Amino acid sequence: MSPVRLEVHAREPFAAGHHFAGAGAYEVLTATAHYAVDPKSAANRVIPDLDLVPPDSTGAVRFSGDVEILRPVDGGRRRLFFDWGNRGNKRALQYFCDAPHTNRPRTLADAGNGHLMRRGYTVVFGAWQGDLLPGDGRLLLDLPVAGQGGEPVRGLTTAEFIVEAPTASLPLSRWSSTRSCPVSARGEHTARLARRRYPHSTPEELPSGAWRFARVQGGGSELRTSAAAVVPSRYDLHVDGGFQPGWIYELVYEAEGPLVLGLGLAAVRDLVSHLRHDPAGPAGPVDHAYGWGRSQTGRAIRDFIHLGFNEDAEGRPVFDGLLPHVSGAGRLGIERFTNLTVPGGQQYEDHLSSADTFPFAYAETVDHLTGERDAIMKRPTDPKVLHTQTSTEYWQRRGSLVHTTTDGQDLGFPPNARGYLWSSSQHVADPSAGAPTKGICNHPQNTVATSALFRAVLHALDAWVSEGVEPPASAVPTVAGGTLVTMDVWSRQFPAVPSALPPRGPNELYAVDRSAVPPVADRTRGYTVLVPAVDADGNETAGVRAPMVAVPLGTHTGWNTRAPGQGHGALHEFSGSTFPFAATEDERLITGDPRPSVQKRYRDSTDYVARIGAAAEDLVARRLLLQEDLERATAAAADWSAPRHRFDLP
């Protein structure tokens, strides 16, 4: 039984045949991958509910998914780079090439600075998330539904809803891009809806007559006025008067028809193995295979490793190296009725998400609450890993547990892994970001630019795998070094920045009883979550300091707090903050800002740019920045790093 059959639908020139320096022209292949998985294989038994899918006459469970391959016409450097598309979206060109985001990269503009192409990578985009709906060019994976005796599987599950503005109805998945697990016929009469102000507030149950399984349908008109109707729907939830901001709504209901979502990890395993071991195939000859995922897909990578999917049916490693970014301490979670689009648990949103369960660290350790011993990495076929995370992951995603024991002692990384904190930066750092906005937060968003660090970390991984050159040493805060601290210590360090509303603490993690629906946290038994120490400006001292942090124009944090009426004071999703320094000493004195002004720190904008250049050169010397990004760093610093900062100074 061959695990993969690729059906190529189209082959077209990329960027109108543009020749990229060092690699030549590229082309785009669009294909469908047809998968056949053996449910009796030991490697596949970790997939929940796979035994509830009837195999075909050959004994295989079959499904299919979208694939797109961006490849050098002449073969390039024989390096495969797999983009674990975040929620079905292609992101590699955006973050490694500073390109605009698109799910249909075809033009020279879509190549950005062309970094991946100039380095000769074959970039593979493959669908792995099976609960996505068509739209916006997302990559789709068509998965089977779990059932028994001709009936779909049923069971209790939960769904959480948070809105920024009054909203009449929402899909049960909460996301318009994502398939909802429909309510069963019995569940329509037994479901319960409650709401609470904060995750640990006492919930108040809404009367059954105040909500229903339905959606608002608009369109058309009646006598020149807009028309709308409330239509019964097993896939949607409608609340009379609408969902309101400042509340967390939680639905408990009997759902049916879960997809076998773990097959998505098998799809990645089998697709990449097929491409790298078929020299006559669409990817051409491949010497080394790498993969990258950010946030949700960073968690997917960690689950992929932990569950043993980096070994193919022949016992060979699938990926030589992987780059999980901003996953924090979480994994994916592929249990029954899981919604893969839902983010990992945060302080306010999705607080008890099943993504954050032991083990958290790559190195072996013991769960001090249960006595269980485990590690993310524990097999001879494990890849080399360069794990990167921002300040946000320490505040919102329990990031310290990646490299500490569960009770908060330094642990570090195993020999085939390294870790790097991108200091004082936030979870999402759009390479093309402009002036910061607040949204529903109290503070402007974090403006630290970090995309150049992606290029350096990929270069380090390739050198490690292909040449045996050790990557830069891990750069994370440590307890022993005094750079990984408790909230009490951090609170004493952080300056009294005017107008700042700091959080009361990071997103905590407790023992959770997941046999209950909804899950129940035992707040008397917790894991130790620590945060990076900061200097007198409030910027983090440990880790990889991007030039904008090493030569600051303000305080940059990985946290932001919610504004009044929106869960006031709680941490907001994955947002960071920027607190600009006073431009002049007069401004600093009138506002009572303890931080020296920009005028005091730098002679003029020329001096600032020169210092940015020196900071960038230091990173190049430490192999944390590529030489090609030196000029980009100084160019971006012109006019006081506008538009990310605005100062009316010479």
N, C-alpha and C positions, 0 to 999 in steps of 0.2 A: 504494500500500500504506500504510494507516494504521498507525503503529507501536504504538498503544495503543487498546484498547477496554475501557472500564470497565463492569463489571456490578455495579450496586448491589443488595445483598441486603436491607439493613435501614437504616431511618432512625428514630432514637429521641431523645427529649430527653436532654440532659446535665444532671446535677445537678438533676433533677426540675424543669427549667425555670427554675432560679435566674437572676436578672438580675445580671450582673456590671457593676459601676460603669463607665460609659463605653462599654460594648459590648453590654449586654443579654444575652439568652438564647443558649445554645449548643445544638447538636445533634450527634449522632454518626452518621456514615455508615459502614457496613461494606460492603466491596466486594471484587471480584476484578479485577485488571488482567490483560488478555490481551495479550501482547506479540507483535509480529512484527518480527524483525530481518533486515535484508538482509545476508547474509554477504559480498556482493561490494562493499559500501560501504567506501570507504577508511577511514571513521571506525571501522568495526567490525573491521578487519583486525588491530588490536592485541590482539584477544581470542584467547588461545591455544586451539587445537583447534576453533575455530568451523568451520573447513573440514572437520572430521571429523564433522559433524552433517548428515545428509541434509535438504535443504530440502523444503518441501511443493510442491504443484503451482504455487503462485504465486512460488516462489523464496525464500520466507521461512523462517526458523527460528522456531518458535513455542514459547512457554512462558507460564507464568502465575504470579501471586503475590498475596499478601494485601495489602490496603490498608484503612486506617481513617482517617477524616477527622473531626477535631473542629473544627467551624466555627461562627462566629456566625450566627445565623438571619438577621440583617439585613445581612450582608456585612462588617461590621467595618471595619477600616482597609485592607483589600485588600492584606494582607501574608501571604504563605505562608511557614510555618516548617516545614521538613522535618526530622524526627527520624530520623537514621540509626540505627535500632534496634540497640543493641549486642547481638550474638549473638541477634537476633530479639526483644529486650526493649525495651519502650517506656521511655525514661528522661527525656524532656524535662520532663514535669511534676514529676518527682522533684527535678531539679536546678535548674530555673528557678522552680518554685513551692513548693519545700520540701514537696512532697507525699509521702505514702508510696508506695513502688513498687508498681505493679500493671500487668499487661498487659491489664486490662479496665477502663479509667477510665470510670466511669459516675456516681459520686455526688459530692456537694459536697465530701466529705472527700478524694476523689481529686484535687480541684482545688488542694489545699493553700492557699496564700495567694492563688491566682487570678491571679498576675501576667500570665501569657500571655493569659488571657482578658480581664482588665481592659485590656490593651493592644490587644485586638481582633485577635489573630493567628488565622489559620486554620492549625491544626496538622495536618500530614500524617504518618502513620506508614506507611511502605511497605517491604515485604520486599525485601531485596537479597542476603541470604546464602543460597546455594542448598544448602548441605550440612547444614542443620539438620533435626532430626527433630521430629515433632509432640510437644507437651507444654507445660504451664505457660502456655498462651496465646501462645506464640511466633509471630511473623510468619514465614510460610513461603513460599519461592520454589521452584517445581517446574521444575527445569532438565533439559535433555537430557544423555545420556551420550555421550561421544566414542567412536566406533568406526570400523572399516574393514572393508569386505567382509562385513558382518554379524557381525563379531567385535568384542568390546570391546577398546579399547587396553590394552596391558599394558606394564609397565615397573618398574624398581627404584625403591623409595622407602624412607623411614625413618619410624619412629615412636618417640617418646621417652615414657617412663613414670616418674613420680615420685609416691610416695605418702607420706602422713603417718602411716599405720598399716598393719599387714600386710593385704594385699588379695589374694585368691585369683586373680581374673581381672579384666581390663579390656577395654573395647572397643578396637579398633585405633586409633580416633580419640582415645582416652584420655578422651573426654568423653561421658557418657551422652546429652547433648543433640545429638550430632553424628554424622552418617553416617560410617561407616568405609569406606575403599576396601578391598574384600575381597581376600584373598590368592588368587592364581591356583592352578590345580591343580599346576602345576610349582613355584610358590613354596612350597607346603606342604612340599616336600622339600629346597628349597635355601636357605630362610631361615636367618638367623643372629641369635642374641640374645646381647648382651654387657651388662655392667654396669661402672660405674666410680664412684669416690667423688665426684669433682669433674669439671667439664667437660674439664679437660686432664690428668686422671689416666690412667694406662695402663689400658685396658679389659681385663676378663677375660671370656672367652667361656663361656657356660653350655652344658653338654652337651645335645645335641639330645633326649636322653631325659628331661631335667629340665623341659621345657616343651612346650606344644603349642597349636595353634589350637583353642581350646575356651573354654567359659564354664561357670561354676558355676550350676546351676539349682536353686533351692530352692523350698519350698512343699509343702503336704501333710504327711502324717506317716505313720510306720510304728510301730505299737504304741505310740502316744502319745509318740514321740520325733520330733524334727525330721528331715526327710529332705533330702538334697542329692545332686546328680549332676553329673559333669563331662561336658558335652555338646559334641561336635565342632561347631565354628562357624568359618566363613571370615571372620568379622567380629570375632573376639575372641581374646585371648591369655591363656592360663592358665599359671601357674608353680607347680610343685610346692612346697609350703611357703609359697607366696604371695610377691608382691612385698614387699620390705622397705624401711622408711624408711632414709634415709641413703645410698641408692644411686640412681644415674641409670641406668635400663635403656634400651638402644637396640636396636630391632629393624630389621633390613634385610631386606626381602622384595620379591618381585615381586607388585605389585598389579594390579588390572584395573578397568575401568569408571570412569574419572575423569569427574566432572561438568565441564561447561564453565562454570566459576565466574565468568569475566569477564563473562558476560551479566548478572550482578547490577549491574555499573556501568552497563551499557546500560539496564537497567530503571529505575534512578534518573533517568538522563538523559531517557528518553522519558516517564516518568510525570510528572515535574515540568514538562517542556516542555508536555505535553498539558494539564495543569491550569492553567498560567499563561496559556495562549493560547486557552482555551475558556471565555469568560465565562459561557456558559450551563451549564457543567459543574458537577460536584459541589463544587468549591472556590469557585465564584462568580468575580466579577471579581478579578484579581490585578494589582497594579502592580509589586510587588517580591517576589522569592523569595530566601529565606535557608535555610541548612542548618547543622545542628550535629551533631557526633559526638564521642564521647569514647573514648580508648584505641584499641581495635580500629577503631572507625568514624572516629576522627580520622585513623588511617592510611589508611582507605578514601578519605576526602576528599582526602588528599594524592595518592593514586594516581589518583583521579578527575580531578584537575586536571592532573597530569603527563602522563597518557595522552590528554588532549584531550577528555574526555567532557563538558566544560562548554560544548560547542558542539552544538546540535541539528542535525537534518537540513536545516533551513532556514538554517543558519549563524548562528543567534541564540544569545546567552548563555543558559545554563540557569538558573544561580544568579547573582544580583547580588552576593551576599556569602556567605562560608562561615566557620564557626567550628570549626576542628579543635582539640580539647582533649586534652591528655596523650598525643599520638601519639609524642612524642619525635622522633627523626630518621628514623623508619621510614615505610614505605609498606605497602600491603596485601600484594602478592605474589599473583598469580593464575595461577601456573604449574601445569602438569599435576601432579596428585596433591597439590596444596596442601590443607592443613586450615585453613580460615579461622578456626576457633575458637581455634587455638593462638596464644598471645600473641606479641608481638614479643620478640626475644632478650633475655635477662637474664643476669646473671653466672653463675647456677647453672642456671636453667631455660631450655630451648630456646635455648641459647647461640648456636648457629649458624643461627638462623632466617633465612630468605631475606627477611624484612621489611626488614632493614637493608642496603640496597645503594645505591650512588651513583645519582642525586644525593640529598643530604640537605637542602640549603638551598633556599629559595625563590628566592634570587638566583643568578645564573649564577656558576659557579666551575669550577675544574679539579680533577679527581681527581689528586693528586700521585703516586699509585702507578701509575696507568695512562695519564695524559695525556688522559683523556676530559673533555670540556667539556659541562656540562648544567645544568639548573635545574628546579625544580618548576614555576615560573611562567615561561612563555615565549610565550604566545599573546595576541593582542588580545582574545579572548573570555574570558580568565581573570577570575575574580571578584575582588572585594576580599576580603582575608583578614585576620582577627584570630586569630593563633595564640597559644594560652595553654598553659602547661605549669607543672608544679610542680617542686619540688626533686627529687622522685623521678626525673623524666625525665633530669636531669643525671647521676644516679647509676646508673640502670638502663637508660635508653633512649637514651644517647648524645646527650642533648638539646643540648649545646653546638654540635653540628654543624649544627643548624638555622640558626645565625647566625654560624658561623665557616667559614673555609676548611678543607679536609680536613687541613691541617697545623697548625691551631690559631691562625690569625690572624683578627682581627675582619673580618666581612663585612657584617653588617647585613641589612636587608630591602629588597626592591624598593619602588618608590613605592606600589604597590597592596596592600601587606601591612604589618602591624605585629606585634610579638611582645611577650609579657608573661610574665615569671616570677612566679608566685604564691609568694612567698618562704616558705621553711621549711614548706611544706605538702606533703601526700602525694598520690599518684596518685588514690586514692579518698577522697573526703571526704563521707560520707553526711550530708545536712543534719540528720537526726534522730539522729545518733550520741550514744551515752551515755558511760558511763565506759569508758576504754580497757582493752583486754585484750591479752595477749601472744600467744596462739595458740602456734605453734611457733617463736616468736622469742625473743630474749633480752630485749627491752625492750617496754614498753607502746606501743601504736599512737599515731601522731600524732593530735592532737586539734584542730588548727587548722580553724576553720570558714571556708569560702570560697564557699558557695553564693550569697551576695549579689553576688559578683564576676561570676557568670554574667549576672545581670540587667543589670549596668552595661555589660558588653561587648556584649550584644545591642543595648542602647539606643545605644551608640556606633556600632555597625555600621549600624543603621537610619538614624541621622542622617547618616552618611557617604554612604550610598547615596542616600537620598531628599532630602536637603537640601544635600549637598556640604560638610557640616561635618567637618573633619578630626578623626579620633579622637585620643585622647591619644598622645603620642609613645611609641615602643617603650620598654619598661622591662625590659631584660635585662642580665645581667652582661656586662662587656666586659674584654678583655685590657688595653686601653689605660687603663681606669679602675682596674685592679687588683682588680676584683671577680669576674673569671673566672680561676681559678688552677689550677695543677697540684696533684696529690695531695700532693706534698712541702710545698708552701706551706700547703695546707689543714690538714695534720697539725700544723703548727706553730701554726696559729691556733686550732684546736679546743681548748676547755678540758678539763682533766683531771676530767671529770664522774665522781663515784663510781659504780661498777657498770657504766659504759658499756663496751661492746666495739665500738669503731668498726671499719669495714671497712678492708681493706688498700688499697683503691682502688675506683674506679668500674668499671662493666662496660666492658671494653675492646673494641675492634673492630679486627679484622685483615683482611688480604686473604684471601679464601676461594675455594678451587677448588670451584665448585658443579657441575662436570662429574663429580666423584667422588661415589659413594654409599657411605657418608655423606660429606658435604662435609668438606674438609680445610682447616684454618686455617693460614696461614703466619705464625707468631708473630714472625718477624723483620721483617715488613712490616705496619705498622699505621697507623691514623688517630689523630689527637690528640683525646682526650676530656678535657675540662676540667670543673671543678665550681665552683659559686658560693662566693665567699669568705664568711667568717663573722666576727661581732664577738666580743667577749670572753665573751658568754653562749653562743656557739655558734650564734646565729641569723643567717640570711643577710642581707647588707647591701644588696644590689641588688634590683631588681624591685618588685613591688607587695606591700607588707607589710600583710596583713590586720590588723585591730585587735588580735587575739590575739598577733600577732607584734610589732607596734609597741609594745605594752604587755604584755610577756610575764610569764607565771607559771612559765616553764620554758624549756628548750631544745627546739626542735622541729626534727627533721631529716627529710629525704626518704628516709632509709635505715633499715633494720633488719637485724640479722644473725640467721642461723639458730641455733637452740638445739642443744646437744649431741644427737647421734643423728639429726639432721635436716640433715646437711650443715653441721656446726658452723662458724660464722664467716663463711660466704658470705652475700652479700646475699640477702634473702628477697623474691622476687616484687616487688610494687609497694608494699611496706609502709614506712612511716616510723616514727619514734620520738618519744616525749615523755619528757623527763627533768625532772620538776618541780624547782623550786628548793626549798631547805630552807624550811620555814615560818618558823623563828625563827633568830636568830643562834646560839643555843646548839646547835641541830641542825646548823647549817652547820659550826660549829667541831668538833663531835664526829665528823662524817663527813668532814671535810677537803675540803669543797666550796669551790672557789675563787670561785663565783658568789655575789653578795650574796643574802641571804634575802628572802623576800616581806615580812617584817616591816621590813626595812631599806629596801625600795624604796617602799612605800606606807604612808600613815598608817593606813588602814583600808580596808574594802571599799568605802566610799563614795568615797574618793579613787581607788581602782582603777577604779570605774565611770565617774567623771568623766574620767579619762585615756583610757579606752576611747572615750568620746564624743568627745573632742577628736581622737583618731586617726581616728575615722570621719568627722568633719567635714572633716579634711584630705583624705581620699580623695574626699569629695563635691566639694570645691573643685577637685580635679584630674580630675573626671569619671570616677573609677574606682569610685565607689559612688553609688547613687541616693539621693535625699533620703528616700525611703520606708524605706530600710534603716537610717537613723540610729537610730530608736527600737528597732528589732529588735536592733541591736548592743548598745545599753546594757541592754536587757532581758535579753539572753543573758548579760551580764557579772555579773548579780546573784549574790550568794553565791559570789564568786570563780569565776565561770564554771562552776558546778556543773551537771551531773555530769561535765563534761569534765575539771575539776580538783576536788580535794578538799583544803581547808585549814580547820583548826579555829582560825580567827582572827576577831577582831571586824570 
